[in-house]
Amino acid sequence: MDTKDLVLKTLKESESPLKAGEIAEKAGIDKKEVDKAIKKLKEDELIESPKRCFYSAK
């Protein structure tokens, strides 16, 4: 499973929006990798940001 899939899976399993650092902690991956994945997922419109710096799966 690549980082993008892992980030998306983590967000889908969460009941509330998460910050990048929280995603990294739950998924057990580096925050820099999470930031890259978030950028790509936002471009693909698979995640949204309900408030600044928090992300959730659509």
N, C-alpha and C positions, 0 to 999 in steps of 0.2 A: 504494500500500500504506500503510495507516495504521500508527501507532506500535505498537498492540497486535499486529498481524500481524507487524511487523518484529521485535519482541521475541520473540514465539513462534518465529519462523523461526530467529532467532539461537540460542535455547535448544535447538531441535531439532537444529541443526547442530553443537552443542558436545558433546564426549564426556564432559565433566564439568560439575557444577553451577557456575553463575557468579554473581558478585555484581552488583548493579545497575550499579556503575561500569564493570565489565568488559563488561556487555551494551551500555551506552551507547557505550563505546569501539569495540567490534566493529561495532555497527550504525551508528555515526556520527551518533547523536542525543543530545540533552541528557539528563542524568541525571534531571532533574525529570520529563521526559516518560516516561522508563523507569519511574520510581517509580509514576506514575499508571497506566501500562499493567500493571505487575506487580499492583497492587491489583485492577484489573479482572479480570485473568487468574486471580488466586486466587479471586475471587468466582465466576467461571465454571467453576472447578475444572479449568482447562486446564494449570496448572503446579502444582508442589509445592515445598516447601522442605525438603530432606533434612537440612539443618542451618541454624542461624540465619544469616540474611542471604545465603544461597546459594539459587539457584533452578534448577529443571530442568523440562523439559516432561514431561508424563505420557505 
